[in-house]
Amino acid sequence: MLNALEVFTTVVVGLMVGVEFSVAFVMNPIFSALPEDSGQLGRAHGGRMLGAVMPVWYIGSLVLVAVWAVAGWRHDGAGLVVTAGALLILSVIMSILLLVPINNRSKTWTPDNRPADWKEQANRWDRFHYVRVAVIIAAFALLVTALA
């Protein structure tokens, strides 16, 4: 049973990392290259769509890692799992304090109501997101290592 939990948790976290990596290094660069207001509209739509899904995914991943850490406490790799959990906690804190406030504003923007500094806010979100992606990649790598 523990083995199934380990694999399931690693897959869930890995998929989350893939989505967030794709946002940072695929989707946002595509949006930035679109003409006129299309990129800003695409980012706003992505903010609404992923803003509804990602909180559940982040918290769900954290819960799965916590269950793995408790269930596998006496097994090899428990320290790696606990460290991965700490990194996921950090990613949730970063999200709440740094990324969500910007996302909550930007997901309502249209070309008619966006603020003059919308590009600077988007760039700030991107910078914070790059750091968050690095944090969750590290958490994922620790989980994969704990499986070995």
C-alpha positions in Angstrom: 0.0 0.0 0.0 2.8 2.4 0.8 4.4 1.7 -2.6 1.2 2.7 -4.3 1.0 5.9 -2.3 4.6 6.8 -3.1 4.0 6.3 -6.8 0.7 8.1 -6.9 2.1 11.0 -5.0 5.1 11.3 -7.2 2.9 11.2 -10.3 0.6 13.9 -8.9 3.5 16.2 -7.9 5.3 15.5 -11.2 2.2 16.5 -13.3 1.9 19.7 -11.2 5.5 20.5 -11.9 5.0 19.8 -15.6 2.0 22.2 -15.8 3.8 25.0 -13.9 7.0 24.5 -16.0 4.9 24.7 -19.1 3.3 28.0 -17.9 6.7 29.5 -17.2 8.6 28.3 -20.3 6.0 27.6 -22.9 2.7 29.3 -22.4 3.8 32.7 -21.2 6.5 33.1 -23.9 3.8 32.2 -26.5 1.4 34.8 -25.0 4.2 37.4 -25.0 4.8 36.8 -28.7 1.1 37.3 -29.7 0.1 40.5 -31.4 -1.6 43.4 -29.7 -3.8 42.5 -26.8 -4.0 38.8 -27.4 -1.2 37.9 -25.0 -2.7 39.8 -22.1 -6.1 38.2 -22.8 -4.5 34.8 -22.9 -2.7 35.4 -19.6 -6.0 36.6 -18.0 -7.8 33.5 -19.2 -5.0 31.2 -18.0 -5.1 33.0 -14.6 -8.8 32.3 -14.3 -8.5 28.7 -15.4 -5.4 27.6 -13.5 -6.3 29.9 -10.6 -9.3 27.6 -10.0 -7.3 24.3 -10.3 -3.9 24.9 -8.9 -4.8 25.6 -5.3 -6.4 22.2 -5.0 -3.4 20.6 -6.8 -0.9 22.3 -4.5 -2.7 21.5 -1.3 -3.6 18.0 -2.5 0.1 17.3 -3.3 1.1 18.6 0.1 -1.4 16.4 1.8 -0.2 13.3 -0.2 3.4 14.0 0.7 2.5 14.5 4.4 0.6 11.1 4.4 3.7 9.5 2.7 6.0 11.0 5.3 3.9 9.7 8.2 3.2 6.3 6.6 6.9 5.8 5.6 8.5 7.4 8.6 10.6 4.3 9.5 11.5 3.6 5.8 14.5 4.7 3.8 14.0 8.1 2.2 11.7 9.5 4.9 14.0 12.5 5.3 13.8 13.3 1.6 10.0 13.1 1.7 9.9 15.5 4.7 12.2 17.9 2.9 10.1 17.7 -0.2 7.0 18.5 2.0 8.8 21.5 3.4 9.6 22.7 -0.1 5.9 22.3 -1.0 4.9 24.3 2.1 7.3 27.0 0.9 5.7 26.9 -2.6 2.2 27.3 -1.0 3.4 30.2 1.1 5.0 31.9 -1.9 1.8 31.4 -3.9 -0.4 33.0 -1.2 1.9 35.9 -0.4 3.5 36.7 -3.8 1.7 35.2 -6.8 -2.0 35.0 -5.9 -2.5 38.7 -5.2 -1.1 39.5 -8.7 -3.1 36.7 -10.3 -6.3 37.8 -8.7 -5.9 41.3 -10.2 -4.6 40.2 -13.6 -7.3 37.6 -14.3 -9.9 40.3 -14.5 -8.0 42.6 -16.8 -9.1 43.4 -20.3 -7.6 45.8 -22.8 -10.1 48.4 -21.5 -9.6 48.1 -17.8 -6.0 47.0 -17.2 -3.7 49.3 -15.3 -0.9 51.2 -17.0 1.7 49.0 -15.2 0.1 45.7 -16.2 3.3 44.5 -18.0 5.4 45.2 -15.0 3.0 43.3 -12.8 3.0 40.4 -15.2 6.8 40.4 -15.3 6.9 40.4 -11.4 4.5 37.4 -11.4 6.8 35.6 -13.9 9.9 36.2 -11.7 8.1 34.9 -8.6 6.8 32.0 -10.7 10.3 31.0 -11.9 11.4 30.7 -8.3 8.3 28.7 -7.4 8.9 26.3 -10.3 12.5 25.8 -9.1 11.2 25.0 -5.6 8.6 22.4 -6.8 11.1 20.9 -9.2 13.4 20.3 -6.2 10.6 18.8 -4.2 9.7 16.5 -7.1 13.4 15.4 -7.5 13.5 14.6 -3.7 10.4 12.5 -4.1 11.8 10.6 -7.1 15.0 10.0 -5.1 13.1 8.7 -2.1 11.4 6.1 -4.4 14.8 4.7 -5.4 
